[in-house]
Amino acid sequence: MRASVPFAYSALFTAEWLAALADEAPRAEAFDRARPVVEDAVARVDAAGADALARIDGLVSGAALGAIPALLAAETVGLPEAAAAAERAIHELMSRVAYKRRELMPLFPPLIERVAAVHAAAILASGSARWRLMAARARLQPGRPSSPMQGAGTRYVKSDRFDARAAESLPAIDRTRADRILKRLGEVPVPDELELRPFDDGDDLWTIKAGGANRFILRVGCDRRGPFYMIEDIGPGAGRHS
């Protein structure tokens, strides 16, 4: 089930903004009538994109942990679908109007480019915000060990919150593949291909690869035997974003 998106991504482009171009216009007047309509649509797209970015940034500033599923839905489904629908709408208008008035054709490529760029920026921002919120959740809502410690030299254990978070972010096939990869964390030394690295400037969170574009979020814990990694979360990783 698709999560509710915390900003109106569908408003990044609205075909109605170009409705004035649907009417026939005398050839001598067609370009002068069309140019301000298209320019206004470009401005509206830019404004909608800026508003979306501000809303997304606000989710991070407000530590809106409940927005993680919505951001994932926007990033992977909602925004790509909205971008594709916008491009289809513009091309449909071009086929109905601009092909009759070929002098109008130069007006549309800049609009198509802006629509694509604004949606791409929103997709990138959604992913970056989601990843940052996942890290915040690992810090603010840490789990407890769900099983005995795993691994030899490098010890690790899944958080009791991990399974629910993983189901939120990935399909079953990706979770199965990730489990196979996770077992390699216990090898000595940790294989380079896992790309074990700090999450950010701190040393409390780390990440490793989890198959494809996915990554685990690991929280450093400590018991009587020393430090270990608590596997807190997983999802499409920061390699695409931050």
C-alpha positions, 0 to 999 in steps of 0.5 A: 500500500502506498504511503501518504506523501508529506508534500503535494508532489503532483503539483510540481506540474499541472497540465492546466497551466498550459490550457490557454494553448489549446485554443486555435490562434491566428498564425501571426499571433500564435507565438506571442500568445504562447510564449508568456503561457509557457514562461509562466508554466516554467515559473510555476514548476520552479516555484512548486519544486522550491516549495517541495524542497522546503517541505522535505527539508522541514521534515528533516529539521523537524525529525519527522521520523514517521515520514520515512515511508512517505518519502520512500514512496515519493522517491520510488513511485510518486515523483517518477510517475508524476514526472512521466505524466508531466512529460506525456502531457506536454508531448500531447499538447505539442502534438495537438497544438505545436505541430499545427504551429511549428513556430511554437516548437522552440518554446517546449524543450526548455519546459520539458527540461525544467519539469525533468530537472525539478522532479529529479531534484525532488527525488534526490531530496526525498532520498537524502531526507529519508536516509538522514531520518533513518539515521536519526531514527537509529539514534533516537529509537535504538533497538535491543539485541534480538538474538545472540551475538553473531560473528567472530572478530567483528561481532554484530546482532540485529536490533529487535526493531530491524525486521519491521524497518526492513519490511517497510523499506524493501521487498522480501527478495531484497531482504533475503539477499541482504541477510546473506550479505550481512553474514560476511560482516562477521568475517575477519577482516571485514571484506572490503567489498562490504564498504564498511564506513562511518555514516557521517562525521560521528562514530556512532553509526556506520553503513555497509552494502546490503545488495544493489543500491541498498545499505544497512545502518549499523549502530555501535554498541558495547557490552562486557566483551567490547564493542559490537554492531547493532543492525538497526535499519536497511534501505535504498542507500546514501550512495544515491543521495548523501 
